[in-house]
Amino acid sequence: MDADAAGPSLWGRRLGYGGLIPFVGLAVALWVAPPADWPLARMALLGYGAVISSFLGAIHWGLVMREGSVLPVASLVWGVVPSLLGWLALLLGTAPGLVLTAALLWACFAVDSVLYPRYQLQAWLPMRLRLTVVASISCLAGAAALVR
């Protein structure tokens, strides 16, 4: 079985799930930290969500680079959409930006659910689903903390 069909390696799982620490930690901080710490926590959560969204789009550029020019231009176009929407989320302000980021994480998962099987990467989808659930809930929890 090749590495792609096997799904994420131990290090892939560790790093993937470890990447949830800032999402969860910063969302919790917005609920329990003193108000003086909220500006940093909210910008850190929104910024991290935008960076992760950009990373998820960049995967598609990597797939195109791996496969060569046989892939449609749509994969390259999609690859920049999360970066642009992540940037827009940063411009919207924290609470609306976090809501957009949560939706964007789900959009990335939806696209990946269609495209990963084309590259024999479907074994990565269960982990991607869990990561998307926790990251998006963290963004929404952070947004809720800001409008309470």
Accessible surface in RSA format (square Angstrom, percent):
REM  Atomic radii and reference values for relative SASA: ProtOr
REM  Chains: A
REM  Algorithm: Lee & Richards
REM  Probe-radius: 1.40
REM  Slices: 20
REM RES _ NUM      All-atoms   Total-Side   Main-Chain    Non-polar    All polar
REM                ABS   REL    ABS   REL    ABS   REL    ABS   REL    ABS   REL
RES MET A   1   195.39 101.2 105.52  69.8  89.87 214.0 105.61  89.8  89.78 118.9
RES ASP A   2    91.97  64.4  76.13  75.8  15.84  37.5  45.34 106.7  46.63  46.5
RES ALA A   3    82.76  76.1  66.43 102.5  16.32  37.1  73.33 103.3   9.43  25.0
RES ASP A   4    43.96  30.8  42.80  42.6   1.16   2.7   2.92   6.9  41.04  40.9
RES ALA A   5    42.88  39.4  28.77  44.4  14.11  32.1  32.31  45.5  10.57  28.0
RES ALA A   6    62.76  57.7  33.84  52.2  28.91  65.8  36.88  51.9  25.88  68.6
RES GLY A   7     6.69   8.3   0.00   N/A   6.69   8.3   0.54   1.5   6.16  13.8
RES PRO A   8    16.37  11.9  10.88   9.9   5.48  19.9  10.88   9.0   5.48  34.1
RES SER A   9    70.30  59.4  57.44  76.7  12.87  29.6  55.33 117.8  14.97  21.0
RES LEU A  10    89.89  50.1  84.47  60.4   5.41  13.6  84.47  59.3   5.41  14.6
RES TRP A  11   159.98  64.2 159.72  77.3   0.26   0.6 134.81  71.9  25.17  40.8
RES GLY A  12    19.28  23.8   0.00   N/A  19.28  23.8  15.58  42.8   3.69   8.3
RES ARG A  13    95.17  40.0  95.02  48.4   0.15   0.4  31.22  42.7  63.95  38.8
RES ARG A  14   124.55  52.3 109.14  55.6  15.41  36.7  45.11  61.7  79.44  48.1
RES LEU A  15   124.91  69.6 114.16  81.7  10.75  27.0 115.45  81.1   9.46  25.5
RES GLY A  16    19.98  24.6   0.00   N/A  19.98  24.6  15.38  42.2   4.59  10.3
RES TYR A  17    74.04  34.6  67.58  38.4   6.46  16.8  65.81  49.5   8.23  10.1
RES GLY A  18    29.63  36.5   0.00   N/A  29.63  36.5  22.61  62.0   7.02  15.7
RES GLY A  19    22.50  27.8   0.00   N/A  22.50  27.8  20.81  57.1   1.70   3.8
RES LEU A  20    21.81  12.1  21.70  15.5   0.11   0.3  21.81  15.3   0.00   0.0
RES ILE A  21   126.32  71.9 122.00  90.9   4.32  10.4 125.65  90.5   0.68   1.8
RES PRO A  22    45.74  33.3  38.58  35.2   7.17  26.1  45.74  37.8   0.00   0.0
RES PHE A  23     4.02   2.0   4.02   2.5   0.00   0.0   4.02   2.4   0.00   0.0
RES VAL A  24    63.90  42.0  63.31  57.3   0.59   1.4  63.88  55.5   0.02   0.1
RES GLY A  25    38.20  47.1   0.00   N/A  38.20  47.1  31.60  86.7   6.60  14.8
RES LEU A  26    39.40  21.9  39.28  28.1   0.12   0.3  39.28  27.6   0.12   0.3
RES ALA A  27     5.49   5.0   5.32   8.2   0.16   0.4   5.49   7.7   0.00   0.0
RES VAL A  28    76.85  50.6  74.61  67.5   2.23   5.4  76.85  66.8   0.00   0.0
RES ALA A  29    24.78  22.8  22.22  34.3   2.56   5.8  24.75  34.9   0.03   0.1
RES LEU A  30     1.21   0.7   0.22   0.2   0.98   2.5   0.22   0.2   0.98   2.6
RES TRP A  31   107.11  43.0  90.25  43.7  16.86  39.6  87.70  46.8  19.41  31.5
RES VAL A  32   113.52  74.7  80.80  73.1  32.72  78.8  86.69  75.3  26.82  72.8
RES ALA A  33    20.75  19.1  11.02  17.0   9.72  22.1  15.31  21.6   5.44  14.4
RES PRO A  34    79.50  57.9  73.16  66.7   6.35  23.1  79.22  65.4   0.29   1.8
RES PRO A  35    90.02  65.6  83.37  76.0   6.65  24.2  83.69  69.1   6.34  39.4
RES ALA A  36    92.66  85.2  58.27  89.9  34.39  78.2  70.69  99.5  21.97  58.2
RES ASP A  37    71.11  49.8  68.10  67.8   3.01   7.1  17.34  40.8  53.77  53.6
RES TRP A  38    71.15  28.6  71.15  34.4   0.00   0.0  71.15  37.9   0.00   0.0
RES PRO A  39    66.15  48.2  64.75  59.0   1.41   5.1  65.33  53.9   0.83   5.2
RES LEU A  40   141.22  78.6 135.32  96.8   5.90  14.8 139.75  98.1   1.47   3.9
RES ALA A  41     6.67   6.1   5.13   7.9   1.54   3.5   6.41   9.0   0.26   0.7
RES ARG A  42    84.79  35.6  84.79  43.2   0.00   0.0   2.57   3.5  82.21  49.8
RES MET A  43    96.12  49.8  91.51  60.6   4.61  11.0  77.94  66.3  18.18  24.1
RES ALA A  44    36.81  33.8  22.48  34.7  14.32  32.6  33.81  47.6   3.00   8.0
RES LEU A  45     0.00   0.0   0.00   0.0   0.00   0.0   0.00   0.0   0.00   0.0
RES LEU A  46     0.58   0.3   0.58   0.4   0.00   0.0   0.58   0.4   0.00   0.0
RES GLY A  47    20.43  25.2   0.00   N/A  20.43  25.2  20.22  55.5   0.20   0.5
RES TYR A  48    52.38  24.5  47.15  26.8   5.23  13.6  42.01  31.6  10.38  12.8
RES GLY A  49     0.00   0.0   0.00   N/A   0.00   0.0   0.00   0.0   0.00   0.0
RES ALA A  50     8.69   8.0   6.12   9.4   2.57   5.8   6.58   9.3   2.11   5.6
RES VAL A  51    97.05  63.9  93.91  85.0   3.14   7.6  96.08  83.5   0.97   2.6
RES ILE A  52    41.46  23.6  41.46  30.9   0.00   0.0  41.46  29.9   0.00   0.0
RES SER A  53     0.04   0.0   0.04   0.1   0.00   0.0   0.00   0.0   0.04   0.1
RES SER A  54    39.06  33.0  38.47  51.3   0.59   1.4  15.56  33.1  23.50  32.9
RES PHE A  55   120.24  60.2 114.31  70.8   5.93  15.4 119.41  72.4   0.83   2.4
RES LEU A  56    13.41   7.5  12.40   8.9   1.02   2.6  12.48   8.8   0.93   2.5
RES GLY A  57     0.03   0.0   0.00   N/A   0.03   0.0   0.03   0.1   0.00   0.0
RES ALA A  58    53.86  49.5  45.99  71.0   7.87  17.9  48.81  68.7   5.05  13.4
RES ILE A  59    48.11  27.4  39.71  29.6   8.40  20.3  46.77  33.7   1.34   3.6
RES HIS A  60     1.38   0.8   1.10   0.8   0.29   0.7   0.32   0.3   1.06   1.2
RES TRP A  61   107.58  43.2 107.58  52.1   0.00   0.0 107.19  57.2   0.39   0.6
RES GLY A  62    35.56  43.9   0.00   N/A  35.56  43.9  29.72  81.6   5.84  13.1
RES LEU A  63    12.34   6.9  11.94   8.5   0.40   1.0  12.03   8.4   0.31   0.8
RES VAL A  64    17.49  11.5  16.97  15.4   0.52   1.3  16.97  14.7   0.52   1.4
RES MET A  65   149.44  77.4 119.27  78.9  30.17  71.8 109.72  93.3  39.72  52.6
RES ARG A  66   121.46  51.0  84.81  43.2  36.66  87.3  72.43  99.0  49.04  29.7
RES GLU A  67    70.53  40.5  51.51  39.0  19.02  45.3   6.17  11.9  64.36  52.5
RES GLY A  68    33.58  41.4   0.00   N/A  33.58  41.4  33.40  91.7   0.18   0.4
RES SER A  69   114.68  96.9  80.74 107.8  33.94  78.2  54.21 115.4  60.47  84.7
RES VAL A  70   122.23  80.4  87.76  79.5  34.47  83.1  95.77  83.2  26.46  71.8
RES LEU A  71    34.92  19.4  22.26  15.9  12.66  31.8  22.41  15.7  12.51  33.7
RES PRO A  72    75.36  54.9  63.45  57.8  11.91  43.3  74.78  61.7   0.58   3.6
RES VAL A  73   106.21  69.9 102.24  92.6   3.97   9.6 102.78  89.3   3.44   9.3
RES ALA A  74    67.35  61.9  57.02  88.0  10.33  23.5  61.71  86.9   5.64  14.9
RES SER A  75     5.17   4.4   3.71   4.9   1.46   3.4   2.01   4.3   3.16   4.4
RES LEU A  76    53.18  29.6  51.99  37.2   1.19   3.0  52.28  36.7   0.89   2.4
RES VAL A  77    84.32  55.5  81.55  73.8   2.77   6.7  84.30  73.2   0.02   0.0
RES TRP A  78    40.71  16.3  38.82  18.8   1.90   4.5  40.20  21.4   0.51   0.8
RES GLY A  79     3.46   4.3   0.00   N/A   3.46   4.3   0.00   0.0   3.46   7.8
RES VAL A  80    60.47  39.8  59.98  54.3   0.49   1.2  60.47  52.5   0.00   0.0
RES VAL A  81    42.25  27.8  41.96  38.0   0.29   0.7  42.25  36.7   0.00   0.0
RES PRO A  82     0.00   0.0   0.00   0.0   0.00   0.0   0.00   0.0   0.00   0.0
RES SER A  83    41.64  35.2  34.20  45.6   7.44  17.1  26.05  55.5  15.59  21.8
RES LEU A  84   103.41  57.6 100.67  72.0   2.74   6.9 100.91  70.9   2.50   6.7
RES LEU A  85    61.02  34.0  61.02  43.7   0.00   0.0  61.02  42.9   0.00   0.0
RES GLY A  86     0.68   0.8   0.00   N/A   0.68   0.8   0.68   1.9   0.00   0.0
RES TRP A  87   151.29  60.7 148.56  71.9   2.73   6.4 128.83  68.7  22.46  36.4
RES LEU A  88    73.35  40.8  73.35  52.5   0.00   0.0  73.35  51.5   0.00   0.0
RES ALA A  89     0.00   0.0   0.00   0.0   0.00   0.0   0.00   0.0   0.00   0.0
RES LEU A  90    68.32  38.1  53.06  38.0  15.26  38.4  53.06  37.3  15.26  41.1
RES LEU A  91   113.75  63.3  81.40  58.2  32.35  81.3  84.51  59.3  29.24  78.7
RES LEU A  92    84.17  46.9  60.89  43.6  23.29  58.5  64.07  45.0  20.10  54.1
RES GLY A  93    33.65  41.5   0.00   N/A  33.65  41.5  33.14  90.9   0.51   1.1
RES THR A  94    18.83  13.4  12.21  12.4   6.62  15.8   4.95   6.7  13.87  21.0
RES ALA A  95    19.32  17.8  16.76  25.9   2.56   5.8  16.95  23.9   2.37   6.3
RES PRO A  96    70.64  51.5  61.50  56.1   9.14  33.2  68.07  56.2   2.58  16.0
RES GLY A  97     0.00   0.0   0.00   N/A   0.00   0.0   0.00   0.0   0.00   0.0
RES LEU A  98     0.00   0.0   0.00   0.0   0.00   0.0   0.00   0.0   0.00   0.0
RES VAL A  99    76.19  50.1  75.54  68.4   0.66   1.6  75.54  65.6   0.66   1.8
RES LEU A 100    41.58  23.2  37.77  27.0   3.81   9.6  41.24  29.0   0.34   0.9
RES THR A 101     0.39   0.3   0.39   0.4   0.00   0.0   0.29   0.4   0.09   0.1
RES ALA A 102     3.70   3.4   3.57   5.5   0.14   0.3   3.70   5.2   0.00   0.0
RES ALA A 103    57.60  53.0  45.32  69.9  12.28  27.9  52.87  74.5   4.73  12.5
RES LEU A 104     3.60   2.0   0.60   0.4   3.01   7.6   3.50   2.5   0.10   0.3
RES LEU A 105     3.43   1.9   3.41   2.4   0.02   0.0   3.41   2.4   0.02   0.0
RES TRP A 106   100.49  40.3  98.32  47.6   2.16   5.1  88.41  47.1  12.08  19.6
RES ALA A 107    40.71  37.4  33.00  50.9   7.71  17.5  40.00  56.3   0.71   1.9
RES CYS A 108     1.32   1.0   1.32   1.5   0.00   0.0   1.13   2.9   0.19   0.2
RES PHE A 109    29.56  14.8  29.56  18.3   0.00   0.0  29.56  17.9   0.00   0.0
RES ALA A 110    56.91  52.3  49.42  76.3   7.49  17.0  54.52  76.8   2.39   6.3
RES VAL A 111    40.14  26.4  36.48  33.0   3.66   8.8  40.14  34.9   0.00   0.0
RES ASP A 112     0.50   0.4   0.50   0.5   0.00   0.0   0.00   0.0   0.50   0.5
RES SER A 113    39.40  33.3  28.15  37.6  11.24  25.9  26.07  55.5  13.33  18.7
RES VAL A 114    89.01  58.6  78.52  71.1  10.48  25.3  83.54  72.6   5.47  14.8
RES LEU A 115    21.92  12.2  21.92  15.7   0.00   0.0  21.92  15.4   0.00   0.0
RES TYR A 116     8.89   4.2   8.89   5.1   0.00   0.0   4.36   3.3   4.53   5.6
RES PRO A 117    55.78  40.6  45.13  41.1  10.65  38.7  45.54  37.6  10.23  63.6
RES ARG A 118   155.25  65.2 127.84  65.2  27.41  65.3  54.78  74.9 100.47  60.9
RES TYR A 119    14.04   6.6  10.27   5.8   3.76   9.8   8.14   6.1   5.89   7.3
RES GLN A 120   104.83  58.6 104.31  76.2   0.52   1.2  41.39  88.1  63.44  48.1
RES LEU A 121    15.86   8.8  15.86  11.3   0.00   0.0  15.86  11.1   0.00   0.0
RES GLN A 122    91.07  50.9  86.06  62.9   5.01  11.9  36.15  76.9  54.92  41.7
RES ALA A 123    36.52  33.6  18.72  28.9  17.81  40.5  27.56  38.8   8.97  23.8
RES TRP A 124    73.60  29.5  73.60  35.6   0.00   0.0  72.63  38.7   0.97   1.6
RES LEU A 125    26.56  14.8  26.05  18.6   0.51   1.3  26.29  18.5   0.27   0.7
RES PRO A 126    69.47  50.6  63.05  57.5   6.42  23.3  68.99  57.0   0.47   2.9
RES MET A 127    10.59   5.5   9.94   6.6   0.65   1.5   9.94   8.5   0.65   0.9
RES ARG A 128    14.92   6.3  14.92   7.6   0.00   0.0  11.29  15.4   3.63   2.2
RES LEU A 129    74.27  41.4  74.27  53.1   0.00   0.0  74.27  52.2   0.00   0.0
RES ARG A 130   124.17  52.1 121.77  62.1   2.40   5.7  61.96  84.7  62.21  37.7
RES LEU A 131    27.13  15.1  26.74  19.1   0.39   1.0  27.05  19.0   0.08   0.2
RES THR A 132     3.47   2.5   1.05   1.1   2.43   5.8   2.36   3.2   1.11   1.7
RES VAL A 133    54.04  35.6  53.77  48.7   0.27   0.7  54.04  47.0   0.00   0.0
RES VAL A 134    51.53  33.9  50.11  45.4   1.42   3.4  51.14  44.4   0.39   1.0
RES ALA A 135     4.39   4.0   4.39   6.8   0.00   0.0   4.39   6.2   0.00   0.0
RES SER A 136     2.93   2.5   2.93   3.9   0.00   0.0   0.14   0.3   2.79   3.9
RES ILE A 137   104.68  59.6 104.05  77.5   0.63   1.5 104.40  75.2   0.27   0.7
RES SER A 138     7.17   6.1   4.86   6.5   2.31   5.3   2.31   4.9   4.86   6.8
RES CYS A 139     0.00   0.0   0.00   0.0   0.00   0.0   0.00   0.0   0.00   0.0
RES LEU A 140    84.40  47.0  80.21  57.4   4.19  10.5  80.59  56.6   3.81  10.2
RES ALA A 141    33.86  31.1  26.82  41.4   7.04  16.0  33.06  46.6   0.80   2.1
RES GLY A 142     0.00   0.0   0.00   N/A   0.00   0.0   0.00   0.0   0.00   0.0
RES ALA A 143     6.55   6.0   6.55  10.1   0.00   0.0   6.55   9.2   0.00   0.0
RES ALA A 144    44.17  40.6  39.16  60.4   5.01  11.4  41.86  59.0   2.30   6.1
RES ALA A 145     4.33   4.0   0.18   0.3   4.15   9.4   0.21   0.3   4.13  10.9
RES LEU A 146    47.38  26.4  14.95  10.7  32.43  81.5  17.95  12.6  29.44  79.2
RES VAL A 147   111.01  73.0  79.29  71.8  31.72  76.4  86.12  74.8  24.89  67.5
RES ARG A 148   140.41  59.0  71.89  36.6  68.51 163.1  78.25 106.9  62.16  37.7
END  Absolute sums over single chains surface
CHAIN  1 A     7803.1       6523.1       1280.0       6153.4       1649.7
END  Absolute sums over all chains
TOTAL          7803.1       6523.1       1280.0       6153.4       1649.7
